[in-house]
Amino acid sequence: QVQLVESGGGLVQAGGSLRLSCAASGLVFSANVMGWYRQAPGKQRDLVATITIGGNTNYADSVKGRFTISRDNAKNTVYLQMNSLKPEDTAVYYCNARRVVTGVLNWGQGTQVTVSS
């Protein structure tokens, strides 16, 4: 019943911007830490950014100053604004929800982001 549906991926030139969205259903959105992860071919899945219930954010060093994570609890949606994109940002981006206390995880199916040089 839990669904995390990503959207907003695509092809963009280096230096450009994209905004990813993740619409959640089947869970208590406000009770989950939300996050974005990414995985490039042949690479492990790495954390990109997280946002807590209270709105505190954390970012991977590689995206600090370029990416912004936000959430809209009224819409059960988390966003990732990506600016100044680089070819090394190319990956499948996955939405993640972690229920506080229990630690139960849920994942979206991912959306492809491709940054051309």
MDTraj code that builds the backbone (N, CA, C; nanometers):
import mdtraj as md
import numpy as np

residues = "GLN VAL GLN LEU VAL GLU SER GLY GLY GLY LEU VAL GLN ALA GLY GLY SER LEU ARG LEU SER CYS ALA ALA SER GLY LEU VAL PHE SER ALA ASN VAL MET GLY TRP TYR ARG GLN ALA PRO GLY LYS GLN ARG ASP LEU VAL ALA THR ILE THR ILE GLY GLY ASN THR ASN TYR ALA ASP SER VAL LYS GLY ARG PHE THR ILE SER ARG ASP ASN ALA LYS ASN THR VAL TYR LEU GLN MET ASN SER LEU LYS PRO GLU ASP THR ALA VAL TYR TYR CYS ASN ALA ARG ARG VAL VAL THR GLY VAL LEU ASN TRP GLY GLN GLY THR GLN VAL THR VAL SER SER".split()
xyz = np.array([
    [0.0817, -0.1201, 0.0000],
    [0.0000, 0.0000, 0.0000],
    [0.0861, 0.1265, 0.0000],
    [0.2036, 0.1180, 0.0604],
    [0.2941, 0.2322, 0.0600],
    [0.3459, 0.2543, -0.0811],
    [0.3404, 0.3779, -0.1256],
    [0.3919, 0.4147, -0.2563],
    [0.4691, 0.5447, -0.2476],
    [0.5867, 0.5450, -0.3070],
    [0.6656, 0.6650, -0.3260],
    [0.6900, 0.6776, -0.4755],
    [0.6394, 0.7825, -0.5353],
    [0.6432, 0.7985, -0.6800],
    [0.7245, 0.9220, -0.7136],
    [0.8413, 0.8993, -0.7752],
    [0.9285, 1.0089, -0.8149],
    [0.8904, 1.0613, -0.9523],
    [0.9174, 1.1885, -0.9739],
    [0.8986, 1.2498, -1.1039],
    [0.9953, 1.3664, -1.1171],
    [1.0125, 1.4130, -1.2392],
    [1.0932, 1.5311, -1.2643],
    [1.2304, 1.5047, -1.3218],
    [1.2680, 1.3792, -1.3351],
    [1.3968, 1.3486, -1.3936],
    [1.3977, 1.3759, -1.5425],
    [1.5170, 1.3726, -1.5992],
    [1.5304, 1.3968, -1.7413],
    [1.6727, 1.4243, -1.7801],
    [1.6877, 1.4756, -1.9010],
    [1.8179, 1.5080, -1.9579],
    [1.8395, 1.6580, -1.9519],
    [1.9542, 1.6983, -1.9010],
    [1.9858, 1.8397, -1.8879],
    [2.1344, 1.8600, -1.9127],
    [2.1696, 1.9762, -1.9641],
    [2.3097, 2.0090, -1.9861],
    [2.3771, 2.0507, -1.8559],
    [2.5076, 2.0308, -1.8501],
    [2.5835, 2.0744, -1.7338],
    [2.5573, 2.2220, -1.7057],
    [2.5396, 2.2528, -1.5784],
    [2.5068, 2.3883, -1.5377],
    [2.3585, 2.4147, -1.5254],
    [2.2771, 2.3233, -1.5741],
    [2.1335, 2.3404, -1.5698],
    [2.0733, 2.2959, -1.4384],
    [1.9407, 2.2982, -1.4340],
    [1.8669, 2.2677, -1.3121],
    [1.7527, 2.1714, -1.3398],
    [1.7184, 2.0951, -1.2380],
    [1.6011, 2.0095, -1.2377],
    [1.5415, 2.0104, -1.0982],
    [1.4116, 1.9869, -1.0904],
    [1.3462, 1.9681, -0.9622],
    [1.2769, 1.8336, -0.9612],
    [1.3175, 1.7482, -0.8689],
    [1.2554, 1.6187, -0.8510],
    [1.1460, 1.6274, -0.7460],
    [1.0409, 1.5506, -0.7667],
    [0.9322, 1.5415, -0.6705],
    [0.9100, 1.3961, -0.6333],
    [0.8666, 1.3736, -0.5115],
    [0.8316, 1.2405, -0.4641],
    [0.7015, 1.2504, -0.3883],
    [0.5977, 1.1911, -0.4439],
    [0.4662, 1.1904, -0.3820],
    [0.4477, 1.0607, -0.3050],
    [0.4176, 1.0722, -0.1773],
    [0.4051, 0.9570, -0.0893],
    [0.2596, 0.9301, -0.0560],
    [0.2275, 0.8025, -0.0425],
    [0.0951, 0.7615, 0.0015],
    [0.1064, 0.6312, 0.0796],
    [0.0051, 0.6022, 0.1591],
    [0.0040, 0.4788, 0.2353],
    [0.0909, 0.4804, 0.3592],
    [0.1385, 0.5962, 0.3988],
    [0.2169, 0.6105, 0.5197],
    [0.1836, 0.7428, 0.5866],
    [0.2238, 0.7535, 0.7124],
    [0.2073, 0.8795, 0.7839],
    [0.3267, 0.9662, 0.7485],
    [0.3085, 1.0500, 0.6489],
    [0.4192, 1.1257, 0.5929],
    [0.4917, 1.2078, 0.6988],
    [0.4162, 1.2710, 0.7863],
    [0.4745, 1.3591, 0.8868],
    [0.5547, 1.2847, 0.9928],
    [0.5450, 1.1525, 0.9968],
    [0.6198, 1.0718, 1.0922],
    [0.7434, 1.0079, 1.0300],
    [0.7808, 1.0525, 0.9126],
    [0.8930, 0.9953, 0.8410],
    [0.9996, 1.0990, 0.8108],
    [1.1238, 1.0603, 0.8336],
    [1.2349, 1.1334, 0.7748],
    [1.2373, 1.0992, 0.6262],
    [1.2458, 1.1999, 0.5430],
    [1.2475, 1.1794, 0.3989],
    [1.3874, 1.2036, 0.3446],
    [1.4184, 1.1333, 0.2367],
    [1.5505, 1.1490, 0.1799],
    [1.5544, 1.1185, 0.0320],
    [1.6624, 1.1627, -0.0285],
    [1.6938, 1.1300, -0.1666],
    [1.8278, 1.0580, -0.1711],
    [1.8326, 0.9515, -0.2468],
    [1.9532, 0.8755, -0.2720],
    [1.9737, 0.8667, -0.4224],
    [2.0953, 0.8341, -0.4626],
    [2.1204, 0.8170, -0.6046],
    [2.2173, 0.7019, -0.6275],
    [2.2059, 0.6429, -0.7449],
    [2.2896, 0.5303, -0.7811],
    [2.3258, 0.5398, -0.9283],
    [2.4548, 0.5496, -0.9546],
    [2.5066, 0.5490, -1.0899],
    [2.5398, 0.4053, -1.1293],
    [2.5457, 0.3765, -1.2591],
    [2.5782, 0.2404, -1.3025],
    [2.7093, 0.1917, -1.2432],
    [2.7077, 0.0719, -1.1859],
    [2.8268, 0.0137, -1.1269],
    [2.8665, 0.0724, -0.9933],
    [2.7858, 0.1616, -0.9382],
    [2.8172, 0.2268, -0.8125],
    [2.7147, 0.1886, -0.7059],
    [2.7516, 0.2122, -0.5807],
    [2.6587, 0.1893, -0.4713],
    [2.5570, 0.3019, -0.4646],
    [2.4486, 0.2748, -0.3948],
    [2.3473, 0.3765, -0.3732],
    [2.3909, 0.4666, -0.2581],
    [2.4026, 0.5950, -0.2856],
    [2.4540, 0.6904, -0.1888],
    [2.3468, 0.7900, -0.1480],
    [2.3563, 0.8327, -0.0237],
    [2.2665, 0.9359, 0.0268],
    [2.2998, 1.0695, -0.0370],
    [2.1972, 1.1410, -0.0790],
    [2.2125, 1.2745, -0.1345],
    [2.1716, 1.3801, -0.0328],
    [2.0534, 1.3643, 0.0242],
    [2.0015, 1.4625, 0.1185],
    [1.8904, 1.4004, 0.2004],
    [1.8732, 1.4502, 0.3225],
    [1.7626, 1.4097, 0.4072],
    [1.6983, 1.5329, 0.4687],
    [1.5732, 1.5171, 0.5065],
    [1.5018, 1.6219, 0.5778],
    [1.4180, 1.5565, 0.6859],
    [1.4321, 1.6053, 0.8077],
    [1.3645, 1.5462, 0.9216],
    [1.2218, 1.5957, 0.9330],
    [1.1510, 1.5370, 1.0300],
    [1.0145, 1.5797, 1.0575],
    [1.0104, 1.7287, 1.0893],
    [1.1097, 1.7755, 1.1613],
    [1.1155, 1.9154, 1.1991],
    [1.1738, 2.0076, 1.0946],
    [1.2170, 1.9527, 0.9805],
    [1.2674, 2.0352, 0.8725],
    [1.4179, 2.0531, 0.8691],
    [1.4916, 1.9851, 0.9574],
    [1.6368, 1.9913, 0.9514],
    [1.6873, 1.9128, 0.8313],
    [1.7877, 1.9652, 0.7646],
    [1.8390, 1.9040, 0.6429],
    [1.9848, 1.8643, 0.6573],
    [2.0228, 1.7612, 0.5839],
    [2.1604, 1.7177, 0.5722],
    [2.1879, 1.6851, 0.4266],
    [2.3109, 1.7113, 0.3826],
    [2.3483, 1.6916, 0.2443],
    [2.4814, 1.6207, 0.2333],
    [2.4943, 1.5416, 0.1289],
    [2.6248, 1.4900, 0.0942],
    [2.7161, 1.6057, 0.0561],
    [2.8448, 1.5920, 0.0886],
    [2.9380, 1.6998, 0.0577],
    [2.9388, 1.7350, -0.0906],
    [2.9167, 1.6362, -0.1750],
    [2.9250, 1.6574, -0.3180],
    [2.8136, 1.7458, -0.3736],
    [2.7060, 1.7644, -0.2973],
    [2.5933, 1.8430, -0.3470],
    [2.5658, 1.9670, -0.2638],
    [2.6385, 1.9861, -0.1555],
    [2.6163, 2.1030, -0.0711],
    [2.6326, 2.2317, -0.1511],
    [2.5387, 2.3221, -0.1323],
    [2.5415, 2.4480, -0.2034],
    [2.4767, 2.4442, -0.3395],
    [2.4463, 2.3255, -0.3890],
    [2.3845, 2.3110, -0.5202],
    [2.2437, 2.2535, -0.5139],
    [2.2212, 2.1604, -0.4214],
    [2.0920, 2.0931, -0.4086],
    [2.0200, 2.1411, -0.2835],
    [1.8883, 2.1428, -0.2895],
    [1.8060, 2.1789, -0.1756],
    [1.6911, 2.0798, -0.1626],
    [1.6793, 2.0185, -0.0453],
    [1.5681, 1.9296, -0.0182],
    [1.4632, 2.0047, 0.0623],
    [1.3373, 1.9789, 0.0332],
    [1.2284, 2.0409, 0.1059],
    [1.1108, 1.9450, 0.1105],
    [1.0154, 1.9743, 0.1976],
    [0.8975, 1.8889, 0.2073],
    [0.7733, 1.9736, 0.2272],
    [0.6623, 1.9225, 0.1769],
    [0.5328, 1.9843, 0.1930],
    [0.4424, 1.8784, 0.2540],
    [0.4243, 1.8855, 0.3849],
    [0.3467, 1.7831, 0.4536],
    [0.2001, 1.7828, 0.4113],
    [0.1481, 1.8978, 0.3725],
    [0.0096, 1.9046, 0.3280],
    [-0.0119, 1.8278, 0.1988],
    [0.0930, 1.8166, 0.1179],
    [0.0856, 1.7449, -0.0091],
    [0.1519, 1.6084, -0.0045],
    [0.2053, 1.5701, 0.1121],
    [0.2780, 1.4434, 0.1253],
    [0.3849, 1.4300, 0.0171],
    [0.4597, 1.5351, -0.0027],
    [0.5567, 1.5402, -0.1111],
    [0.6891, 1.5958, -0.0620],
    [0.7972, 1.5353, -0.1081],
    [0.9314, 1.5848, -0.0829],
    [0.9937, 1.6209, -0.2166],
    [1.0744, 1.7264, -0.2171],
    [1.1339, 1.7785, -0.3384],
    [1.2856, 1.7798, -0.3278],
    [1.3493, 1.7766, -0.4427],
    [1.4927, 1.7982, -0.4508],
    [1.5188, 1.8947, -0.5648],
    [1.5539, 2.0170, -0.5292],
    [1.5921, 2.1170, -0.6277],
    [1.7409, 2.1013, -0.6555],
    [1.7750, 2.0777, -0.7809],
    [1.9123, 2.0526, -0.8205],
    [1.9568, 2.1625, -0.9157],
    [2.0549, 2.2393, -0.8735],
    [2.1102, 2.3476, -0.9538],
    [2.2559, 2.3198, -0.9856],
    [2.3075, 2.3909, -1.0832],
    [2.4476, 2.3776, -1.1233],
    [2.4867, 2.2320, -1.1432],
    [2.4049, 2.1613, -1.2168],
    [2.4245, 2.0178, -1.2336],
    [2.5540, 1.9871, -1.3076],
    [2.6153, 1.8776, -1.2668],
    [2.7404, 1.8307, -1.3236],
    [2.7208, 1.6921, -1.3826],
    [2.8034, 1.6535, -1.4793],
    [2.7910, 1.5176, -1.5342],
    [2.7985, 1.4090, -1.4273],
    [2.8762, 1.4297, -1.3229],
    [2.8861, 1.3302, -1.2175],
    [2.7600, 1.3175, -1.1332],
    [2.6632, 1.4058, -1.1531],
    [2.5332, 1.3916, -1.0886],
    [2.4440, 1.2912, -1.1598],
    [2.4860, 1.2445, -1.2760],
    [2.4074, 1.1484, -1.3519],
    [2.3870, 1.0210, -1.2709],
    [2.2614, 0.9821, -1.2520],
    [2.2280, 0.8658, -1.1714],
    [2.0770, 0.8466, -1.1735],
    [2.0348, 0.7328, -1.1214],
    [1.8951, 0.7141, -1.0868],
    [1.8759, 0.7666, -0.9456],
    [1.7800, 0.8539, -0.9289],
    [1.7526, 0.9155, -0.7997],
    [1.6312, 0.8492, -0.7365],
    [1.6479, 0.8066, -0.6115],
    [1.5451, 0.7335, -0.5395],
    [1.4958, 0.8127, -0.4194],
    [1.3676, 0.8124, -0.4013],
    [1.3047, 0.8705, -0.2840],
    [1.2991, 0.7667, -0.1734],
    [1.3229, 0.8105, -0.0512],
    [1.3256, 0.7214, 0.0644],
    [1.2461, 0.7814, 0.1790],
    [1.1752, 0.6960, 0.2503],
    [1.1042, 0.7351, 0.3720],
    [1.1474, 0.6443, 0.4853],
    [1.1803, 0.7023, 0.5987],
    [1.2178, 0.6253, 0.7179],
    [1.1287, 0.6658, 0.8341],
    [1.0482, 0.5721, 0.8793],
    [0.9610, 0.5978, 0.9926],
    [1.0442, 0.6114, 1.1193],
    [1.0227, 0.7189, 1.1928],
    [1.0968, 0.7390, 1.3165],
    [1.0592, 0.6311, 1.4167],
    [1.1508, 0.6021, 1.5062],
    [1.1405, 0.5025, 1.6139],
    [1.1538, 0.3609, 1.5587],
    [1.0679, 0.3232, 1.4649],
    [1.0709, 0.1877, 1.4112],
    [1.1814, 0.1688, 1.3081],
    [1.2159, 0.2732, 1.2370],
    [1.3173, 0.2647, 1.1341],
    [1.2737, 0.1960, 1.0065],
    [1.1458, 0.1711, 0.9909],
    [1.0956, 0.1052, 0.8707],
    [1.1220, 0.1920, 0.7486],
    [1.1775, 0.1311, 0.6447],
    [1.2163, 0.2012, 0.5237],
    [1.1221, 0.1700, 0.4082],
    [1.0998, 0.2698, 0.3258],
    [1.0285, 0.2524, 0.2002],
    [1.1023, 0.3274, 0.0903],
    [1.0969, 0.2718, -0.0294],
    [1.1697, 0.3264, -0.1438],
    [1.0785, 0.3463, -0.2630],
    [1.1074, 0.4496, -0.3395],
    [1.0438, 0.4662, -0.4680],
    [1.1155, 0.3862, -0.5754],
    [1.0632, 0.3904, -0.6963],
    [1.1205, 0.3154, -0.8071],
    [1.2362, 0.3872, -0.8747],
    [1.2487, 0.5146, -0.8507],
    [1.3594, 0.5910, -0.9047],
    [1.3231, 0.6689, -1.0295],
    [1.3972, 0.7752, -1.0527],
    [1.3833, 0.8555, -1.1734],
    [1.5223, 0.8891, -1.2255],
    [1.5399, 0.8774, -1.3561],
    [1.6703, 0.8952, -1.4176],
    [1.7018, 1.0428, -1.4355],
    [1.8208, 1.0814, -1.3923],
    [1.8749, 1.2142, -1.4181],
    [2.0030, 1.1973, -1.4976],
    [2.0087, 1.2590, -1.6140],
    [2.1264, 1.2523, -1.6991],
    [2.1747, 1.3935, -1.7278],
    [2.2998, 1.4196, -1.6966],
    [2.3601, 1.5511, -1.7161],
    [2.4684, 1.5371, -1.8216],
    [2.4517, 1.6055, -1.9316],
    [2.5469, 1.5988, -2.0412],
    [2.6517, 1.7080, -2.0272],
    [2.7708, 1.6807, -2.0776],
    [2.8802, 1.7760, -2.0699],
    [2.8835, 1.8675, -2.1909],
])
top = md.Topology()
chain = top.add_chain()
for i, resn in enumerate(residues, 1):
    res = top.add_residue(resn, chain, resSeq=i)
    for name in ("N", "CA", "C"):
        top.add_atom(name, md.element.get_by_symbol(name[0]), res)
traj = md.Trajectory(xyz[None], top)
